[in-house]
Amino acid sequence: MPKELSRSLQHRHVTMISIGGIIGAGLFVSSSAAIAAVGPAIVLSYLITGVLVLLVMRMLGEMALALPAVRSFTEFARAGLGPWAGFVAGWLYWYFWIIVVPVEAIAGANILHAWLPLPAWVLGLGLMAVMTGVNLMSARSYGEFEFWFASIKVAAIIVFIALAAAYACGWTSPQGPTFANLTSHGGFMPHGFVAVLAGAVTVYFSLTGAEITTVAAVESKEPARAVAQMSTTVIVRILTFYVGSILLIVSVVPWDTVRIGESPFTLALTTMHFSWASTAMSAIILTAVLSCLNSAFYVCSRVLFVLAEHGDAPQWLVQLNDRRVPSRSVWMGSLAGVLGILAATVSSQTVFAFLVNASGALSVFVYIIITVAHFRLRRERERTGGPAPALTMWLFPWTSYAAIAGMVAVLVGMAFTPAHANDLLWSIISLLVAVAAYLLIRARRESSAKTSSASSARADPARGS
């Protein structure tokens, strides 16, 4: 059996994976809640959050070039802070994405339910079966699937930006430029600057996913180059796909007409008199959901594989199939997804709600761990006089301090936001469970090592003395 993951992902695959990672249903649908809560100034929330994500991605780029042997996102935590950080970051990251699997499968099923007369849970299980098959075939099959689905998402946003810009500038609008919508309905900040900061909390989770490249890069020919390139281009993508499209939405339509849970993209296109808007956006949102589901499947299996390699997960998960895919880790993700769908069907307000709430802030915890790991690695390199990589963090260490402060502010914002306070509480409990699990496993390993050493001493008295 093969011992290493394949290197079958091409540069075009990794590029589109890095782009598709930050374009999901959070942009197409969930942005409606952020717009309704903040108003036109939501673009500032996206900018603030985008800067935080940019700083973390820049750190990843520096670490990827400085430590080319460490090619997985959570393993930078192990390199900088030790085994405990690799264990905690790995399991928290796995849990975050394993919850995304049933959430996206259910979202896709609900969209399909409008077109196919089948129960949503049946459609959800069907999507799980398809994605399991895609991820079992090969890394290249995942990359190819993600390449085309991400391409559709990117093309859709570019077309939308072109149409909305023409309308907002007055070229296709019968009433002329519509930029007055930015200030004519209660002002640019109708709820004040505090609402902008609170909006950044909601927006933050929409941007989670840019780091998927560091997981997928392991199976490309030039992992470090792929991660470094992603870290330098992520700001352009955030500005274009998020800030640009959201700015045009609140320019085309009054922000107070956006309804929570309905796509603001559909509303804007309908306002611009495109009759095909609803059907087209449903198809695009389905594409985004399937893309995110596919990536979640992939990330879960690879993170679990890396954990098993380091002894932090059962060793039987290390086994690869003939296509060099960690098939058992894929099946674990599939099983967890199926159980999540069944839990959502049977008790959506209890079991499934608890699972989702418990993952709410985990990405913030993992990002903070990665940031601290980068700080330690950078200081160690400077202390030993090691060569600096071609790509380094700007204005270090002040930007590192700023990134940590910004992410702590996100957690504080969650604590004081009723919609997120419960998520933060259960996420903290998840963090404590992960730390307790590591301490328990470490104690067992130390006990086992002492027992083994004592047995060896009894078997060889001369050696024991």
Sequence and secondary structure as in RCSB ss.txt:
>XXXX:A:sequence
MPKELSRSLQHRHVTMISIGGIIGAGLFVSSSAAIAAVGPAIVLSYLITGVLVLLVMRMLGEMALALPAVRSFTE
FARAGLGPWAGFVAGWLYWYFWIIVVPVEAIAGANILHAWLPLPAWVLGLGLMAVMTGVNLMSARSYGEFEFWFA
SIKVAAIIVFIALAAAYACGWTSPQGPTFANLTSHGGFMPHGFVAVLAGAVTVYFSLTGAEITTVAAVESKEPAR
AVAQMSTTVIVRILTFYVGSILLIVSVVPWDTVRIGESPFTLALTTMHFSWASTAMSAIILTAVLSCLNSAFYVC
SRVLFVLAEHGDAPQWLVQLNDRRVPSRSVWMGSLAGVLGILAATVSSQTVFAFLVNASGALSVFVYIIITVAHF
RLRRERERTGGPAPALTMWLFPWTSYAAIAGMVAVLVGMAFTPAHANDLLWSIISLLVAVAAYLLIRARRESSAK
TSSASSARADPARGS
>XXXX:A:secstr
   S    B HHHHHHHHHHTT SHIIIIIHHHHHHHH TTHHHHHHHHHHHHHHHHHHHHHHHHH TT  STTH
HHHHHH HHHHHHHHHHHHHHHHHHHHHHHHHHHHHHHTTS S HHHHHHHHHHHHHHHHHH HHHHHHHHHHHH
HHHHHHHHHHHHHHHHHHTTSS TT   GGGGTTTT SSTTHHHHHHHHHHHHHHHHTTTTHHHHHGGGBS HHH
HHHHHHHHHHHHIIIIIIIHHHHHHHHS GGG  TTS HHHHHHHHTT TTHHHHHHHHHHHHHHHHHHHHHHHH
HHHHHHHHHTTSS GGGG   TTS  HHHHHHHHHHHHHHHHHHHHHTTTHHHHHHHTTTTHHHHHHHHHHHHHH
HHHHHHHHHT    SS  TTTTHHHHHHHHHHHHHHHHHHT HHHHHHHHHHHHHHHHHHHHHHHHHHHHHHHHH
HHHHHHHHH HHHH 
